[in-house]
Amino acid sequence: MTPEDFSQLVAPLRGELHAHCYRMLGSVHDADDVVQETLVRAWKAIERFEDRGSGVRPWLYRIATNRCLTVLGGRGVSEFVEPYPGPEELGAESLGAESLGPGALGAEAPGPEALVVGREHLELAFVTAIQGLPGLQRAVLLLREAQGFSAAEVAELLSTSVPAVNSALQRARRSVPLPVAADPVDPGVWELARRYAAAWESGDVDAIVALFADDARYSMPPEPAVFSGVDAIRGFLVEGPLEYRWRFRATVANGQPAFGTYLWEDGWRPGGLDVLTMRGGQVTEVVSFLTADFEIFGLPAGL
């Protein structure tokens, strides 16, 4: 097989492999590295590959998933910075998933039908929740629920037994709620998002807070703090970000409406990527990723 033949063989699977690795690791850049390593390993071993009728997809998932498990086993402890008032001052809770990064379906994303499935399992609440699962449970849940492999196929991919797969899946389902993402194509969703951005650009804290549900949450990875409830969110905004002027640019992250935010400091510079969760015509959560890579979301480095 030539390199060109191999590239054509794996090209349709790169997008879904990347989404799988992102869900496993919670980091776009770690997912990039694992997908690249997966394809290099597959190329080196392609002559030994045995097609059992299902093509290369299960084989690539086997390589990628096991590499993700290795990465998870070697991770250290994250360190954080606090440019705004800390949780002790404003009554914030600990988020507990500070190393999570936002995800984007890139240029090699799958087609429309697969994109819908991808959105269901890319929502931040789901990706955050599964980061608390042990590696095996995380892998089994994603391979079964998001990728549609059977229990027998997952057992073979992970070199374990069907009873072990079913047991891990049951434990994972008890810990992680199945995702129900808002459709970012819905014009009502984007109208709410537009009002949110307009309120920020005008510096109107009352207009911002009015869009939040009473039990809404606001967090800023990699900081560990999360502000729960409109009073805590209002206090944080007044004491911190609303001391600056802001401009917002729309995008989509994790299958949800999102904004690249820019604050004025002798020019408009990136302030973070705000990913919005909305339910029932209200904003229920905002996760503002302070160190997001704007380029992968089609956003400029400055305005």
N, C-alpha and C positions, 0 to 999 in steps of 0.2 A: 504493500500500500504506500502510495506517495504522500508527502506532507499535505499536498493539496486535497487529495482524496480524504485524508483524515480530518482536515479542517471542515470540509463539506459535511462529513458524517456527524461531527459534534456540534456544528454551528446552531442547529435548531434547538439544542438542549442547553446552551450556555446561559440564557436568561433564567430559566427555571432552576438550574443548578446554583446560580448566584443568589436567587431569592431563597433557596433552601439553606445555603450556607449563612446568609444574613440572618435568617430566623434562628439558626442554631447558635450563632456567635453574637448576634446583636450589634455587629459592626460591619459597615460596608467595606472598609479597607481590609479587615481580616478576611471577609468573604472573597474579595478580589484575589488575595494571596492564595487562599485555599483552592479556588476554582483554577487559577493558573497552575498550581502544583498538581491538581487532579489531572488536568489535561496533559501536562508533561509526563506524569507517571503512566497515564493511559497510552500515550504515544509510544513510550519506551516498551510497553508490554503488549502492544496491539497484535503482534504476531502470535502471541499465546492466548489471545482472547477466543473463547468458544461461544459462538452465538447459539443459544438454546431456543431460538424462536422469538425472543422478546427484544432483540436488538441490543444496542450498547447502553441504553438508558439505565437498567438496573446495575450494570457494571460500574458506570460512572458514579451513580449514587452511592454504591458501596465504597468506592475510593474516597469520595468527597465526605461522606458521613463519618467514616473512620478517621479521616484527617481532622475533621471538626472536633471529634471527641478527644483526639490527642492535644489539639490547641486548648480546649477547655481544661484539660488536666494540667496544663502548664502555666495557666494564668496566675499573675500575682495580684497584689492589692493596689487599687487605684489611688491617686492623690488628687485633691480638689483645691480649687481657688474660690475666693469669695469677694467678687467686686462690688456686691450690694450688701445691705444689712443682713446679718446672719440669722439663723433660725431662732437662736436664743432671744434675740431682740424682738422678733415679730411673731413668735408663737408658731413656727413652722414645724412640720413633722419630718422624719427622715424618709427619703424616697426608697433607698435600698437597691436601686438599679442604675447607679450613677454612670456606669461605663457604656450604657446603651447608646447607640447612634441611630439617626434616622435612615430609612431605606428608600431607595428610588428604583423603579424599573427603568433601566437604561435603554440605549439604542438597540440592544439585542433582545429586548423584551419579547415574550411570546405574543401570539395573536389575541384578538378581542375576547374569545371565550376563555382562554387561559388567564387573561388579565383579570377577569371578574373573579375567578377562583383565587388568583394571587392576592387581590384586594382583601378577600375575606380573612386571609391568614397573615396579612402584613400589618393589620391595625396595631398601633403602638401598645394598646392595652394588652393585646394577645402576646406580642413579641416580648413585652416587659415581663408578663406573667410567666412565660416559659423559661425565662432566664433563671428563675428560682428552682427549676426542676433539676434533678440529677441528670447527667448526660444521657444515660440510656433511656430514661423516660422521655426526655426531650426529643431524642432521635426517633423513638417509636411513635410518639404522638404526631410528629411532623410527617414521617413516612406514611403513616396510616391515614391521617386526617387531611393533610395538605397535598400529599403526592399520590394518594390512592393506591398504594401497594397493599397487597393482601397480607394477612398475618404470616403465612408461609413464606412469602417473598421477603418480608422484613426479617424473619428469622434467618433466612439464608444470607441476606445482606449484612447482618450484624453477627453472624456466626453464633447464633444462640438457638433456643428451642421455641416452638409455637406457644407452649404454655407460658414461657418467660415473657414473650412479646405481649400476650394477652394480659398478663398480670401487670406489666409495666404500663400498658395502655390504660387499664382501669385506674391505677393509682394516679396517672397523669390527668385523666379526665376529672377525677375528684378534686384536683388542685387547681386546674386551669379552666375558666369558662370559655365556651366556644365563642368565637368572635362574631359580632354583628355590626359591621362597619357601615357608616353612612356613605351613600353613593356620591362621590365628588362630582359626577356629571349632573346631578339634580340642581336645577337653577335656584331652588329655594335654599339649598345648602350654601351656594355661592353668594346669594344675596345676604345671608346672615354673615358670611365671612367678609363680604365687602363692607358691611356696616361696622364690623369689628376693626378692620383696617382703617376706615375713615375716622373712627373714634380715636384710635391711637395717633393718627397723623395730626389731628386737631388738639391732642393733649387733653381730651375731655374724660376725666376719670369716671364721672357719673355715667356717661354714655357707654364706656367700656364695661363697667360693673353691671349695668342694666342688662347686658347680653348674657351674663353668666347665670347658670342655675344656682340655687341656694347652696348646694353641696359641691360646687365646682372645685377643681383642683388646678394649681399652677405650679410648674416646676421648671428648673433650668439646669439640666445635665451639662457638665459633669458635677455641678454642685449637688450635695446630698439633700438639700432642703426641698420640701413641698408645702405649699400654702393651701389650706383647705377652708372653703367657705368664703363668701363674698367679703366679709369684714376683714379676714386675714389677707385676701388678695388686694383689697383696696389699700390697706395699710402698707403692704409691700410696694405697690405701684407708686404711691405718693412719696414714700421714703427713698425709692431707688430709681427705676427706669424712667418715670415721667419727669425727672429733672432734666432729661434730654429731649431733643426734637427727633422725630422719627419719620421714616418713609418705608412703605411696605410694597413688596412685589410678589404677585401670586405665583404659586407652583403647586405641585402635589407631592406628598411624601407619605409612605406607608399606606397608599391608597386613600389618603385623607387630604382635605384642603389644607394648604400650608402657605406661609409667607416667608420670603427672605426679608429680614428687617435691617434697616440701615439707620444708625444714629449719627447726629451731626457733631463732629469734633474737628473743626477746620476742614470740613469735607464730609461727605456721606460715606461712612465705613460700615462693614457688616457688624451687626449686633447679635445676630442669632437667627436660627430657623425655627419659626413658630409653627407647630403642627397642632391643628384644632380637631377636637372630638366634639360632635354635636348630636344631641338627641332632643326630639320634641321641640324644635325651634329655639333651643338654647345651647350655649357653649358649656359643655360639661367638663372639659379639660383642655388645658393648653400646656404643651411641653415645648419649651424654648431651648433648642440645642445651641449652646453658646459657641461651640467650636465646630459647627457643621461645615462641610465642604460645599460651598455654594455651587461650584462648577458642575457637580453631578446632578444638580437640580435645574440646570439651565439658567442660573442666576449670575449676574455680573459681580465682579469682586468689589465694585464700588459704583456710586452714581455720580 
